[in-house]
Amino acid sequence: MNPTESRAAVARISAFFEALSPQSLAAMDTLYTPDARFKDPFNTVQGVPAITGIFEHMFHNLHQPRFVVTQQVVEGVQAFLVWEFRFRFKRFDTTTEQVIRGGSHLVLAADGRISDHRDYWDAAEELYEKLPVVGGLMRWLKRRANS
């Protein structure tokens, strides 16, 4: 894959994630190779059905989840996307929009689909600290560790 093709593939992937909806999940096989691997702080899965399941779970458990890709770095068949994940909880504070900032390291196959996807974000700071009860404990632990 030449640099122009890599950049075009990453632009297509970014646009797909920014427009992700429950309906678009049926097209995940256009984004990932059949044996693609996906890893984030909570999941390690392989294959399009398992990856799709993670996003189905996201839509089931959160109000209005959406990704905003803020930066893209493309080098050969590798890319790094910097993103914000915006959503509202369905159970806790249902009115406040939450923001998780993170990044995704992607490895592209020759056809421009993702063969390896690894998300990096701090679950403690970006998620646990925002939850009732657990959040108070996490903030206390953070203060103790930094004192």
N, C-alpha and C positions, 0 to 999 in steps of 0.2 A: 504494500500500500504506500503510495507516494504521499508527501506532506499535504498536498491539496486534498487528497481523498481522506486522509486522517482528520484534517480540520473540518471537512464537510460532514464526516461521520459524527464527530463530537458535537458539532452544531445541531445535527439532527437529534442526537441523544439528549442534549440539553433541552431542546424544544419539546421533545416527548415528555421529559420529566416535569417541565414547567406547565404542561397542559394535562398532566396525568389526571385521570378520572376513573371511576369504577367501570365505565364503558370502554375506556382505552386499554384496560388490562387484558382484553382479549387479543391485543396485538403485541403482547410482550415477546412473542417469538420473533418479531421483526427487530427487536432490540437486543436480544440475548441469543447466543448459540444454544443448541439443545442441551449441552453438558456444562453450561456456564456455572461458575461458582459465585456465591454472594456471601459476604460476611459483614456484620455490623456488631455493635456492642452486645446485642441480644441474640443474634441468629448466625448460624453457619449452615448454609444449604447449597445444594447443587441441583441444577436442572430448572427449566422454565416453569414447570408447575409449582415447584417449591418456592421459587422467587416470586411468582405471581401471588402465591398464598400469603407472603409477607405483606404485600401491598393491599391485598384484600382485607387482611387483619387490620391494617392501618385505617382503611376507609370505614371499617365496621366500628372501630373503637374511638375515632376522633371526629370532631366536627370540622369540616372544610379544610382538610390537610392539603397543603400545596408547597411546592418547592420553588425557590427563586435562585437561579444560578447567577452568581455575581462575578465569577471569574472562571476562565478556562485556560489551562496550560496543556499544550499538545506537543509531544516529542515522539516522533515515529509512531509506533502502535500503542503508546501509552499516553494517558491523559489524566489530569487532575482537575476536578471541578470543585470550586468553592461555592457553597450554597447556604441558604437559609431555609429552614423547614418551618413553616407557619401553620398553626392549627389552634383549635380550642378543645379543651377536654370535654368529654361527654359526662363525666362524673365529677368531680371536684369543682374548680372555678370554671363554670361554663361560659362566662362572658368575656374573659380576658384572652386576647390573642397571645399565644405563646410563640417564642422563637427559639429554635435550636440552630446554632451555627456549626457547620461541619464541612467536611470535604470527602470526596470520593476519588479513589485511585481506580482507574479503568484500564484494562488491557483489551485491545481490540483484535478480533480475528481478521483474516485476510478480506472477508466480505464486509467489514465495517461494523459487525455486531460485537457486543461485549462478550468476552470469554471469561473475564475475571473482574469482579466488582467488590471493592473493599471500602466501606464507609468508616470514617474517623470522626468521632465527636465525643465529648466528655459527658457521659451519662450522669455522673454525679452532679456536676455544675449545671448542665443544660436541662436536666429533667428532674432528678430526684429532689433537688433543692426547691423545686416549685410545687411539690406535693405536700398536702397537709400531713402533719405528724412526722413523716419521714423527712420532709424538708427542714423542719426545725432541728432534727437530729443531725442531718448532713451539714447544716450551717454551723452547728456547735462543734462537730468533729473538725470541720475546716478551720475554725478559729483556734481550736486546741492544737492542731497540727502546725499552725502558723505562728503560735506564740512562743 
